[in-house]
Protein backbone atom coordinates (compact mmCIF):
# COMPACT_ATOMS: atom_id res chain seq x y z
CA UNK A 1 0.00 0.00 0.00
CA UNK A 2 1.45 3.37 -0.95
CA UNK A 3 0.63 6.91 0.09
CA UNK A 4 1.25 10.23 -1.66
CA UNK A 5 2.79 13.15 0.23
CA UNK A 6 -0.68 14.59 0.94
CA UNK A 7 -1.41 11.64 3.26
CA UNK A 8 1.90 11.53 5.09
CA UNK A 9 0.36 13.40 8.04
CA UNK A 10 -1.51 10.14 8.74
CA UNK A 11 1.33 7.77 7.91
CA UNK A 12 4.15 9.10 10.08
CA UNK A 13 5.90 10.11 6.84
CA UNK A 14 5.85 6.57 5.48
CA UNK A 15 5.33 6.33 1.75
CA UNK A 16 4.61 2.60 1.79
CA UNK A 17 3.55 -0.18 4.15
CA UNK A 18 3.06 -3.87 3.52
CA UNK A 19 -0.22 -5.40 4.67
CA UNK A 20 -1.63 -8.86 4.09
CA UNK A 21 -5.36 -8.63 3.38
CA UNK A 22 -8.06 -10.24 1.28
CA UNK A 23 -9.96 -7.05 0.35
CA UNK A 24 -9.36 -3.32 0.05
CA UNK A 25 -11.58 -2.74 3.08
CA UNK A 26 -9.42 -5.08 5.15
CA UNK A 27 -6.29 -3.23 4.01
CA UNK A 28 -7.78 0.06 5.24
CA UNK A 29 -8.81 -1.40 8.61
CA UNK A 30 -5.41 -3.02 9.18
CA UNK A 31 -3.61 0.14 8.06
CA UNK A 32 -5.66 2.16 10.55
CA UNK A 33 -4.47 -0.13 13.36
CA UNK A 34 -0.91 0.76 12.42
CA UNK A 35 -1.62 4.38 11.52
CA UNK A 36 -4.58 5.68 13.58
CA UNK A 37 -6.69 8.32 11.85
CA UNK A 38 -6.13 7.00 8.34
CA UNK A 39 -9.50 5.23 8.18
CA UNK A 40 -11.41 8.39 9.18
CA UNK A 41 -9.79 10.25 6.30
CA UNK A 42 -10.61 7.50 3.78
CA UNK A 43 -14.03 6.28 4.96
CA UNK A 44 -17.08 8.15 6.21
CA UNK A 45 -19.16 7.19 9.26
CA UNK A 46 -21.09 4.65 7.11
CA UNK A 47 -17.83 2.90 6.14
CA UNK A 48 -18.19 4.21 2.57
CA UNK A 49 -15.30 5.60 0.56
CA UNK A 50 -15.25 9.38 0.80
CA UNK A 51 -15.87 11.03 -2.56
CA UNK A 52 -12.58 12.95 -2.48
CA UNK A 53 -10.50 9.80 -2.02
CA UNK A 54 -9.53 7.52 -4.89
CA UNK A 55 -8.21 4.01 -4.41
CA UNK A 56 -6.50 2.00 -7.10
CA UNK A 57 -5.55 -1.65 -7.09
CA UNK A 58 -2.69 -1.85 -9.51
CA UNK A 59 -4.03 0.55 -12.19
CA UNK A 60 -7.75 -0.09 -11.63
CA UNK A 61 -10.02 2.37 -9.81
CA UNK A 62 -12.00 0.34 -7.26
CA UNK A 63 -15.11 2.47 -7.98
CA UNK A 64 -15.33 0.88 -11.43
CA UNK A 65 -15.77 -2.53 -9.79
CA UNK A 66 -17.03 -3.67 -6.39
CA UNK A 67 -15.43 -0.87 -4.40
CA UNK A 68 -14.10 -1.68 -0.96
CA UNK A 69 -14.94 -5.36 -1.48
CA UNK A 70 -12.35 -5.58 -4.27
CA UNK A 71 -10.44 -8.82 -3.74
CA UNK A 72 -6.67 -8.71 -3.50
CA UNK A 73 -4.03 -11.19 -4.60
CA UNK A 74 -0.41 -11.53 -3.59
CA UNK A 75 1.58 -8.77 -5.22
CA UNK A 76 -1.33 -6.36 -5.77
CA UNK A 77 -0.46 -2.72 -5.21
CA UNK A 78 -3.03 -0.54 -3.43
CA UNK A 79 -2.71 3.22 -3.82
CA UNK A 80 -4.77 5.75 -1.88
CA UNK A 81 -4.89 9.10 -3.63
CA UNK A 82 -6.85 12.12 -2.36
CA UNK A 83 -8.45 14.20 -5.09
CA UNK A 84 -6.72 17.53 -5.68
CA UNK A 85 -8.80 20.63 -6.31
CA UNK A 86 -7.59 23.87 -7.71
CA UNK A 87 -7.84 26.22 -10.56
C-alpha positions in Angstrom: 0.0 0.0 0.0 1.4 3.4 -0.9 0.6 6.9 0.1 1.3 10.2 -1.7 2.8 13.2 0.2 -0.7 14.6 0.9 -1.4 11.6 3.3 1.9 11.5 5.1 0.4 13.4 8.0 -1.5 10.1 8.7 1.3 7.8 7.9 4.2 9.1 10.1 5.9 10.1 6.8 5.8 6.6 5.5 5.3 6.3 1.7 4.6 2.6 1.8 3.5 -0.2 4.1 3.1 -3.9 3.5 -0.2 -5.4 4.7 -1.6 -8.9 4.1 -5.4 -8.6 3.4 -8.1 -10.2 1.3 -10.0 -7.0 0.4 -9.4 -3.3 0.0 -11.6 -2.7 3.1 -9.4 -5.1 5.1 -6.3 -3.2 4.0 -7.8 0.1 5.2 -8.8 -1.4 8.6 -5.4 -3.0 9.2 -3.6 0.1 8.1 -5.7 2.2 10.5 -4.5 -0.1 13.4 -0.9 0.8 12.4 -1.6 4.4 11.5 -4.6 5.7 13.6 -6.7 8.3 11.8 -6.1 7.0 8.3 -9.5 5.2 8.2 -11.4 8.4 9.2 -9.8 10.2 6.3 -10.6 7.5 3.8 -14.0 6.3 5.0 -17.1 8.1 6.2 -19.2 7.2 9.3 -21.1 4.6 7.1 -17.8 2.9 6.1 -18.2 4.2 2.6 -15.3 5.6 0.6 -15.2 9.4 0.8 -15.9 11.0 -2.6 -12.6 13.0 -2.5 -10.5 9.8 -2.0 -9.5 7.5 -4.9 -8.2 4.0 -4.4 -6.5 2.0 -7.1 -5.5 -1.7 -7.1 -2.7 -1.8 -9.5 -4.0 0.5 -12.2 -7.8 -0.1 -11.6 -10.0 2.4 -9.8 -12.0 0.3 -7.3 -15.1 2.5 -8.0 -15.3 0.9 -11.4 -15.8 -2.5 -9.8 -17.0 -3.7 -6.4 -15.4 -0.9 -4.4 -14.1 -1.7 -1.0 -14.9 -5.4 -1.5 -12.4 -5.6 -4.3 -10.4 -8.8 -3.7 -6.7 -8.7 -3.5 -4.0 -11.2 -4.6 -0.4 -11.5 -3.6 1.6 -8.8 -5.2 -1.3 -6.4 -5.8 -0.5 -2.7 -5.2 -3.0 -0.5 -3.4 -2.7 3.2 -3.8 -4.8 5.8 -1.9 -4.9 9.1 -3.6 -6.8 12.1 -2.4 -8.5 14.2 -5.1 -6.7 17.5 -5.7 -8.8 20.6 -6.3 -7.6 23.9 -7.7 -7.8 26.2 -10.6 
